[in-house]
Amino acid sequence: MFFQITLGSVLMMATVAIAGLTTWALELTLDSRGDWLRHWRPRVRVTVGIMVMTLWALAAISAQVWLWAVVLQALGAFADREEAIYYTLVTFTTLGYGDVLLPKGLRVLGALAAVNGMLNIGVLTAVMIDSIRVLRQKYGVPTP
C-alpha cells in the first residue's frame, strides 16, 4: 500500500505541474499574441477566449489522463493502452462504470486517481471561469 500511496502522490504532483505549466504557457501565449484580438468586437473576443480556454482545459486533462494511463499500463494493470486510457478517464471524471477494474494490489492507486481527477478538473474549471470573468470585464461584455 505504501508503494501505491507514494506513486499516487508523485503522479498527483506531476499532474498539478502539468496544470500549472499549461496555465503559465496559456497566459504567456495570450499576453504575447493577444493583440490579434483587438480588431474584433468585444463579444467575439470573449467567445474566442472561451474557446481557447476550453481547448486548453481539455488538453491539460488529456495529458494528465495519458500520464496515469501509461503508468497503469506499465504496472501491468491493463493489457492495452485503450483500456488504460478508458479506465483512467472514467476514474478521473468519477463516472465509474465498473466494467474495467484495477487488480486488487492497485485499488488504492485507482482511488487516488479519482481524487486527482476531481481536484484537477475543479481547479482547471475555476481557472477557466475566472479567466472568462476577467475577459468579460476587460472588454465590457455583460454576463448573460
HUFEN-V159096 format. One record per residue. N is the residue number from 1. PHI is phi in degrees with one decimal (NA if undefined). OMEGA is omega as a letter, one per 30 degrees, with the letter a starting at -180 (999 if undefined). Layout:
BEGIN
((N | PHI | OMEGA) (N | PHI | OMEGA))
END
This chain:
BEGIN
((1 | NA | l) (2 | -59.7 | l) (3 | -60.3 | a) (4 | -63.4 | a) (5 | -66.2 | l) (6 | -64.7 | l) (7 | -63.0 | l) (8 | -60.7 | l) (9 | -64.9 | l) (10 | -63.2 | l) (11 | -64.7 | l) (12 | -62.4 | l) (13 | -63.0 | l) (14 | -65.0 | a) (15 | -71.3 | l) (16 | -64.9 | l) (17 | -63.1 | l) (18 | -59.8 | l) (19 | -62.0 | a) (20 | -65.6 | a) (21 | -67.6 | l) (22 | -70.7 | l) (23 | -64.4 | l) (24 | -60.9 | l) (25 | -62.3 | l) (26 | -62.9 | l) (27 | -63.0 | l) (28 | -61.7 | a) (29 | -64.4 | a) (30 | -67.8 | l) (31 | -66.5 | a) (32 | -83.1 | a) (33 | -118.9 | a) (34 | -72.5 | a) (35 | -63.2 | a) (36 | -64.5 | l) (37 | -78.8 | a) (38 | -64.9 | a) (39 | -82.4 | a) (40 | -99.3 | l) (41 | -66.4 | a) (42 | -54.5 | a) (43 | -65.0 | l) (44 | -66.8 | l) (45 | -57.7 | a) (46 | -65.5 | l) (47 | -62.0 | l) (48 | -63.1 | l) (49 | -59.7 | l) (50 | -63.3 | l) (51 | -64.3 | l) (52 | -63.3 | a) (53 | -66.9 | l) (54 | -65.6 | l) (55 | -62.6 | l) (56 | -61.3 | a) (57 | -62.9 | l) (58 | -63.3 | l) (59 | -65.6 | l) (60 | -64.6 | l) (61 | -64.4 | l) (62 | -60.7 | l) (63 | -62.0 | l) (64 | -67.1 | l) (65 | -62.6 | l) (66 | -60.1 | l) (67 | -58.8 | l) (68 | -60.9 | a) (69 | -63.4 | l) (70 | -63.1 | l) (71 | -65.6 | l) (72 | -62.0 | l) (73 | -68.2 | l) (74 | -63.0 | l) (75 | -77.7 | l) (76 | 86.2 | a) (77 | -71.1 | a) (78 | -135.9 | a) (79 | -76.3 | a) (80 | -134.5 | a) (81 | -65.6 | a) (82 | -59.5 | a) (83 | -66.4 | l) (84 | -65.6 | l) (85 | -67.5 | l) (86 | -57.6 | l) (87 | -58.7 | a) (88 | -64.1 | l) (89 | -63.9 | l) (90 | -64.6 | l) (91 | -72.4 | a) (92 | -57.5 | a) (93 | -84.9 | a) (94 | 55.9 | l) (95 | -70.0 | l) (96 | 57.4 | l) (97 | -60.0 | a) (98 | 90.0 | l) (99 | -81.8 | l) (100 | -126.0 | a) (101 | -126.5 | l) (102 | -80.3 | l) (103 | -63.7 | a) (104 | -52.5 | a) (105 | -74.2 | a) (106 | -126.3 | a) (107 | -64.8 | l) (108 | -63.4 | l) (109 | -61.5 | l) (110 | -63.7 | l) (111 | -65.2 | l) (112 | -65.5 | l) (113 | -63.1 | l) (114 | -64.9 | l) (115 | -61.7 | a) (116 | -59.8 | a) (117 | -63.1 | a) (118 | -60.7 | a) (119 | -66.1 | a) (120 | -67.2 | l) (121 | -63.8 | l) (122 | -63.1 | a) (123 | -65.7 | a) (124 | -63.6 | l) (125 | -65.0 | l) (126 | -62.4 | l) (127 | -62.8 | a) (128 | -64.3 | a) (129 | -65.1 | l) (130 | -64.4 | l) (131 | -64.6 | l) (132 | -64.8 | l) (133 | -60.3 | l) (134 | -63.1 | l) (135 | -60.5 | a) (136 | -61.1 | l) (137 | -65.8 | a) (138 | -60.6 | a) (139 | -102.1 | l) (140 | 66.7 | l) (141 | -98.4 | a) (142 | -68.8 | l) (143 | -71.6 | a) (144 | -70.1 | 999))
END
